[in-house]
Each structure stands twice: as structure tokens, then as C-alpha cells.
Amino acid sequence: MKLSPVILWFRHDLRLQDNPALSAAACWWLHHSLASLDGGLRAHKSRLVLMRGDRLDALRTLVRETAAGAVYWNRRPEPVATAHDQRVAANLAADGIEVKTFGGALLFEPQAVANQAGHPFRVFTPFWRHCRALPVEAPKRWRARDLPAPARWPRSLTLDGLKLLPAVRWDAGLTRTWQPGEKGAQARLRRFTAGELDTYAEGRNRPDREGTSRLSPHLHFGEISPRQVWAAVRRQEKKSPSLPPGRAVQAFLGEIGWREFAGHLIHHFPATPREPLRAEFTWFPWRKNAAALRAWQRGCTGFPIVDAGMRQLRHTGWMHNRVRMIVASFLVKDLLIPWQEGAKWFWDTLVDADLANNTLGWQWTTGCGADAAPYFRVFNPVLQGKKFDPDGAYVRRWVPELAPLRANFIHAPWETPPEVLARAGVELGTTYPRPIVDHRLARAEALAAYEQMKQLCG
Ligand SMILES: Cc1cc2nc3c(=O)[nH]c(=O)nc-3n(C[C@H](O)[C@H](O)[C@H](O)COP(=O)(O)OP(=O)(O)OC[C@H]3O[C@@H](n4cnc5c(N)ncnc54)[C@H](O)[C@@H]3O)c2cc1C
């Protein structure tokens, strides 16, 4: 019997292991990740075929050119992806092509997780308690072997032809920081489980340290699966008696849990990338302030911890979670700029820009999402800086014009005696901006805006 070829449609699963079916900064990542995936496939006498345009048209062309009888892919939780999948699957099936889709982007299928009333969870703790009682499937091992090739390889665009790399080479910081691809992801995971995992419970809140896994872009692009991360952490836990009983592991798996929660939320509440889950926030009296938005984007707000975070983002395409919360709170509460503006900027600049996690992060900080922080919790950027960057090392790294300042001054240069500033070569308004708002007043205005919203929506 002559078997017809099967097309494997790679989406956000750019890996060969645990692959059930065997997007500015993100484009840069995508370029290198595709190169790595192609390299991996070529090592097994196969290759990646790149196409552009409508996905159904592209797959139909491939089917025609290879005489394939089947198309397999892994599902994505995002609603837009689900809608595309359904259209593609229905049309291919109507053409007589076998279609199989698989899970794997998340630990559990969103449809399979519900509260006692059969509704999706909106609060993290019961969601995660429920999930922890479910078995996590072991990663699927793919025994490396040569892959059967079609009789004739179909036409493919070249990777350079996709023009994913920036024309102006601003990507030196990215290149120094990251190794996109499955190998890079595995190396990151190994380094983390053998190192920082031990101290994750405390280290994860310190932007001045390498205390977290930095797996987020690898997870986003599916170069590694959450099941693989889960299994590796569990293995390490068993063999490492030095770990305090479960604390670090629980803390880390809890973050994988937040990723899971985000994926389930976006599946059940598909409008949330645009609209607040808590509908009353539609009435929030947001402000338009292009100059303040620009200052925030460029890391020139005059608040060192905020500026350090925004510059780390521009330089490396990544920002520490604690600082993401601080800069987000600053945008939506100190500046009263809509969270969607912040989410959009993150979307354009993060290497791990992920619709589900980004939406959850912004709605959580704003107070308008699932299990959101209470509105009155307005982060004080100076206190946050002092608490989580106590020596000022993080600010010194990303805001070098403040580097000569000692730790007790570096988080609030405007409160620093003029002679200390002069000795450090800091001239406020010239070498480093004055604060663009008075945090105490801004906080009061934010709370007043919240009261106004409550009155408006009755
Ligand atoms: C305003 C805001 C926007 C965010 N936007 C994104 C985004 O676009 N993409 C993204 O991947 N994460 C986002 N996050 C979540 C979090 O900041 C990053 O996942 C984390 O900083 C990535 O670093 P890490 O891999 O070292 O994390 P670790 O602490 O090592 O955590 C391991 C993994 O767990 C997941 N994770 C950790 N924290 C969270 C969280 N709070 N919510 C959901 N998943 C989490 C990530 O996949 C991460 O790689 C956002 C958070 C905020 C507050």
C-alpha cells in the first residue's frame, strides 16, 4: 500500500520533543526559532516549508504539491486561532483530507476544567487547587529518526524572504541575551532547574538577580511545552534534597499555573484582549496623554525603577515580572492611561508577547480582570524600588546616568541633596528627567477616578 504524505503544520510549537502532532521583537525571535527548527528537521532528513498568505490556501497548495492525505497540528487556546482552526479543519475535511488536532500548549484542555457549577473559574486559587488534583500527562518522547520525505519537496519561501529581521539592526541586545529554538529552551530549563530553582521562592521578586527561569519566550513559541517544564521540575525535586520541602517548587509551579489560568481565561472570555472582564471598567475615566505615554515607553518618567524596566524591555525584549507590575501600575494608575495602550506597547516590544498572559497581566494590574488586585493597591515606585532592588543594582544597570548614586538615593533622585547629585554628575531635568507626576497626588487622583467610575456605572 502506498502511504500518502502527512503535512505537519507548525504553529506555536516550534520543537520536535513532546510535540503530539509532531509574531517587532517577537518577529526577531520567530526568525531565529524557525531557523533552529529547520536545522533540527534537516538533521532528520526533513525540512521546514515556509509559506505566506491565507492559511487555508497555503495548506491546500501544500496538499496539492505533495499529494498529502492528512494535515496534523496542535491547537492554540486563543479564540482567533480557534476560529481559524475550525475554518481550516472544516474545509480540508470537505476536500477529503484527514485532519487531526492535538492539545499540548497548556497542561489541561480549557473545556475540561470547570467549577462545581460547570462555569469557568474566575479566581486563581480554586482554579489551581482544582488543576493540581488532575494528573499532568507525561511529555511525549519522540525517538529521533529520519523523517520520510515527500517524493518532491514543495516550493518554500526562504527564511530571509519572510523579512522578519529588523532592517535597522537594533537587535544586538536581543542577540546577546537569548538563544531562540528548542536547544536554547532546553539549555535554559536545565540551567534553571540545576540553579535558580533552589532559591526561586525568594529570588523571583528580585529584578537585580537572575532569579527566574526566563523561559517565557520559549514557552510562548512552544519551543518547550509546559508538560516538559513540569516534568523537569518534578524530577529535580526528587533528586535534590537541598530544596526546602517543596516551597520553591510550589512557587514555580504556581507561576506555570498562572500561565495556565491565562490560557483558560482567554479561551472562555475571548473579548478580554480588548475589553475588561469586569464590565464596570468600561466607564473608567481614562485620560489621553501622548507625551506621558511616550515618556513611559522611552523610560524617561523620572522614576528610576519604572525607567529601568522600560529600558530593559527596549534593550532585551524582556522585563522582570515584579517590574512589569510596577510599570503597568504606573501607566494605568499614576498616569491614568488605558491599560490597552500598555498592553499594545508590550505586545510590540516583548519577545514573550503572549495574548493570554499579557491580557491577564494588564487586567490584573488595572484591577479590571479575573482575580484582579484590589484597585486601591497602587504601587509606590519608590518603595517598590527600595524593597526589591535594595542596592540599586538593577537601576544602575539600566539607567547608567544614575549609577554613581548610592542605594539610599538612587530610587528617588529628586529627594537627594543637591550637593550629592552634583557630585554624582546628575542634573535633574538635564541628565535625567524630573518625575513626570507627583506620586502622592497621582494616587489620590486614581482613587477619585475609581469612585467616579463606580458612580457612573451605578
Ligand atoms: C503587565 C504584565 C504583562 C505581562 N505580559 C506577559 C506576556 O506578554 N507574556 C508572558 O509570557 N508573560 C507575561 N507576563 C507574566 C510574567 O511577567 C512573565 O511570564 C515572566 O516575567 C516571564 O519571566 P520568566 O520566564 O523568568 O518567569 P518565571 O518566574 O520563571 O515563571 C515561569 C513561567 O511561568 C509563566 N508565568 C510566570 N508568571 C506569570 C504570570 N504572572 N502570568 C502568566 N504566566 C506567568 C511564564 O510562562 C514563565 O515563563 C506579564 C505580566 C504583567 C504584570
The ligand as an SDF file (V2000), in Angstrom:
LIG
                    3D

 53 58  0  0  0  0  0  0  0  0999 V2000
    1.5360   43.7460   32.8140 C   0  0  0  0  0  0  0  0  0  0  0  0
    2.0710   42.3430   32.5890 C   0  0  0  0  0  0  0  0  0  0  0  0
    2.2160   41.8540   31.2930 C   0  0  0  0  0  0  0  0  0  0  0  0
    2.7070   40.5590   31.0740 C   0  0  0  0  0  0  0  0  0  0  0  0
    2.8310   40.1090   29.7690 N   0  0  0  0  0  0  0  0  0  0  0  0
    3.2910   38.8520   29.5450 C   0  0  0  0  0  0  0  0  0  0  0  0
    3.4380   38.3530   28.2210 C   0  0  0  0  0  0  0  0  0  0  0  0
    3.1010   39.0270   27.2180 O   0  0  0  0  0  0  0  0  0  0  0  0
    3.9510   37.1040   28.0530 N   0  0  0  0  0  0  0  0  0  0  0  0
    4.2940   36.3110   29.1180 C   0  0  0  0  0  0  0  0  0  0  0  0
    4.7530   35.1910   28.9120 O   0  0  0  0  0  0  0  0  0  0  0  0
    4.1430   36.7480   30.3850 N   0  0  0  0  0  0  0  0  0  0  0  0
    3.6670   37.9880   30.6450 C   0  0  0  0  0  0  0  0  0  0  0  0
    3.5450   38.4310   31.9300 N   0  0  0  0  0  0  0  0  0  0  0  0
    3.7810   37.4910   33.0340 C   0  0  0  0  0  0  0  0  0  0  0  0
    5.2150   37.4420   33.5900 C   0  0  0  0  0  0  0  0  0  0  0  0
    5.6980   38.7440   33.8290 O   0  0  0  0  0  0  0  0  0  0  0  0
    6.1990   36.7160   32.6800 C   0  0  0  0  0  0  0  0  0  0  0  0
    5.6730   35.4740   32.2740 O   0  0  0  0  0  0  0  0  0  0  0  0
    7.5130   36.4360   33.4180 C   0  0  0  0  0  0  0  0  0  0  0  0
    8.1000   37.6460   33.8420 O   0  0  0  0  0  0  0  0  0  0  0  0
    8.4540   35.7010   32.4920 C   0  0  0  0  0  0  0  0  0  0  0  0
    9.7090   35.5330   33.0810 O   0  0  0  0  0  0  0  0  0  0  0  0
   10.2260   34.0730   33.4620 P   0  0  0  0  0  0  0  0  0  0  0  0
   10.0600   33.1680   32.3100 O   0  0  0  0  0  0  0  0  0  0  0  0
   11.5840   34.2310   34.0360 O   0  0  0  0  0  0  0  0  0  0  0  0
    9.1820   33.6780   34.6010 O   0  0  0  0  0  0  0  0  0  0  0  0
    9.2400   32.5910   35.7600 P   0  0  0  0  0  0  0  0  0  0  0  0
    9.0290   33.3230   37.0370 O   0  0  0  0  0  0  0  0  0  0  0  0
   10.4350   31.7490   35.6520 O   0  0  0  0  0  0  0  0  0  0  0  0
    7.9080   31.7430   35.5130 O   0  0  0  0  0  0  0  0  0  0  0  0
    7.8980   30.5660   34.6790 C   0  0  0  0  0  0  0  0  0  0  0  0
    6.8260   30.7080   33.6220 C   0  0  0  0  0  0  0  0  0  0  0  0
    5.5450   30.8550   34.2030 O   0  0  0  0  0  0  0  0  0  0  0  0
    4.7400   31.7330   33.4180 C   0  0  0  0  0  0  0  0  0  0  0  0
    4.4090   32.9000   34.2340 N   0  0  0  0  0  0  0  0  0  0  0  0
    5.1370   33.4750   35.2140 C   0  0  0  0  0  0  0  0  0  0  0  0
    4.4790   34.4980   35.7710 N   0  0  0  0  0  0  0  0  0  0  0  0
    3.3030   34.5930   35.1230 C   0  0  0  0  0  0  0  0  0  0  0  0
    2.1830   35.4700   35.2320 C   0  0  0  0  0  0  0  0  0  0  0  0
    2.1340   36.4370   36.1500 N   0  0  0  0  0  0  0  0  0  0  0  0
    1.1390   35.2970   34.3830 N   0  0  0  0  0  0  0  0  0  0  0  0
    1.1440   34.2910   33.4640 C   0  0  0  0  0  0  0  0  0  0  0  0
    2.1850   33.4300   33.3200 N   0  0  0  0  0  0  0  0  0  0  0  0
    3.2540   33.5850   34.1380 C   0  0  0  0  0  0  0  0  0  0  0  0
    5.5890   32.1630   32.2120 C   0  0  0  0  0  0  0  0  0  0  0  0
    5.2880   31.3120   31.1400 O   0  0  0  0  0  0  0  0  0  0  0  0
    7.0030   31.9380   32.7280 C   0  0  0  0  0  0  0  0  0  0  0  0
    7.9340   31.7050   31.7110 O   0  0  0  0  0  0  0  0  0  0  0  0
    3.0500   39.7380   32.1790 C   0  0  0  0  0  0  0  0  0  0  0  0
    2.9050   40.2370   33.4810 C   0  0  0  0  0  0  0  0  0  0  0  0
    2.4320   41.5220   33.6790 C   0  0  0  0  0  0  0  0  0  0  0  0
    2.2930   42.0490   35.0880 C   0  0  0  0  0  0  0  0  0  0  0  0
  1  2  1  0
  2  3  1  0
  2 52  2  0
  3  4  2  0
  4  5  1  0
  4 50  1  0
  5  6  2  0
  6  7  1  0
  6 13  1  0
  7  8  2  0
  7  9  1  0
  9 10  1  0
 10 11  2  0
 10 12  1  0
 12 13  2  0
 13 14  1  0
 14 15  1  0
 14 50  1  0
 15 16  1  0
 16 17  1  0
 16 18  1  0
 18 19  1  0
 18 20  1  0
 20 21  1  0
 20 22  1  0
 22 23  1  0
 23 24  1  0
 24 25  2  0
 24 26  1  0
 24 27  1  0
 27 28  1  0
 28 29  2  0
 28 30  1  0
 28 31  1  0
 31 32  1  0
 32 33  1  0
 33 34  1  0
 33 48  1  0
 34 35  1  0
 35 36  1  0
 35 46  1  0
 36 37  1  0
 36 45  1  0
 37 38  2  0
 38 39  1  0
 39 40  1  0
 39 45  2  0
 40 41  1  0
 40 42  2  0
 42 43  1  0
 43 44  2  0
 44 45  1  0
 46 47  1  0
 46 48  1  0
 48 49  1  0
 50 51  2  0
 51 52  1  0
 52 53  1  0
M  END
$$$$
